[in-house]
């Protein structure tokens, strides 16, 4: 069984706790942080497979965090979510390298499907890169 490591980034502590609890119940390893800055620090010292990232946060917003993740942790898949952003916001996120975006309220079953799909893509990409590297 695969052990997926997930980092949840949102300034709403209760939402982070709720998502983490749901993911852990389903056998995933999950941690959460309340800011983009803190998330980038953690990503330098710990490995995660998937990041769940809110668009709207004080300080660094989700798009800024996504840009940094793409630079510093390109193998990590990012799923973004928003409560009230326009469709263009999600399209922008996908163009910047997010795996997927979903709307609040978060449906846990939908989120789990997206996490598993993102993880599978990460594994396929890692395998592809390993075979593309010169010997």
N, C-alpha and C positions, 0 to 999 in steps of 0.2 A: 504494500500500500504506500502510495506517495505521501510524503510529509510536506505539505505546502506551508511556506512561511509568509505571513501577511503582515504588512504594516498599515495601520489605519491612521490617516492624518485629517483631523478636523478640530476646530476650536470649540465645538460643543462636546463637553466632557461626557455627558449622559449618552449621547449618540455613539461616541467612541466606545464607551463601556458596553453598551448594548450590542454593538456589532462584534466586538471582541468575544463577548460571552457566547453569542450565537455561533461564531466560527469555531471557538474552542469546543463547544458541545459536539460539533460535527467533525472533530478530530484534527482541525488545522491548528498550527502554531500561530498565534496572533498577538501583536503588541500595538499600542496606540500612543500617539503624541498629539499635542494641542496646537502645534504651529509648524509651518513649513521650515523655518530655521532649525528647529529641534529635529525634525525629520531628516534633514540633510546631514546633520551631525551624526545621527544614528546610522544612516546609510553608509557612512564612511567606516564604521567599525563593525557592523553586523550585516549578514547576508539575508536578503529577503527575495522571494520569488515574485510577489505581487504587492503593489501598493494600491490602497483604496484612498482616494484623495478628493477632498471637497474643493469646489471651485472658489467659493467665497470664504475668505478668512482674513482677519486683520493682519497687517504686516505684509508678508509675502502671500500673494493670492495663489490659488491652485495652478494657474497657468505659469506663473513664475517658478513655482516648485517643479512643475513638469519639465520645464526647460532645463533646470539644473540637474534633475534626475537623468534626463537624456544625455547630458554631458558627462556626469560623474558615475552613473550606474546604468549604462545603456542596456544591460541584460535584464533589468527589472521591468516587468510589465506593469503598466499603470491603468487603473480603472478610475475614471473621474465621475463625480456625481454632483448634481445641483438641484436646488429646490425651486428656483424660479428663473433660471437663465433661458435665453432664447435658443432655438435650434442651432443658430450660427455658433454659439458658444461651444456646443458639443462638436460641431464640425471643425472648428478651430483647434480644439484639443486633439482630435484625431489626426489632423494635419501636422500637429507638433509632435506626434508620436505616442499619444495615448492608445492603449489597446481598445478601449471601449468607454462609453459614457452612459450613465443611467440617471434617472430622475428620482428625487425624493418624493414621497416616502419610499425608502428602500425596501424592496421585496427580498427577503432573505434567500428564498429559493432561486430567484433570478440572479442575485449576487453570487451565490455559490456556483451556478452554472458559468457565469462570467469568469469567476476566479479559476475554476477548473480549466476553462478554455484558454485563459491567459497563461496558465501554468503549462499547458500542453504546447502552446506556441513557443514559450520560452525554451522548453526542452528541445523542440524541433530546431529552433534557431541555433541553440548551443551545439547540437549535433551537426548541423549544416556547417557552422563556423569551424568546428573541429576537423571536418573532412575537407574544407577548403584551404586550410593552412598548409603551407609547403612543409615537407618532411625534412 
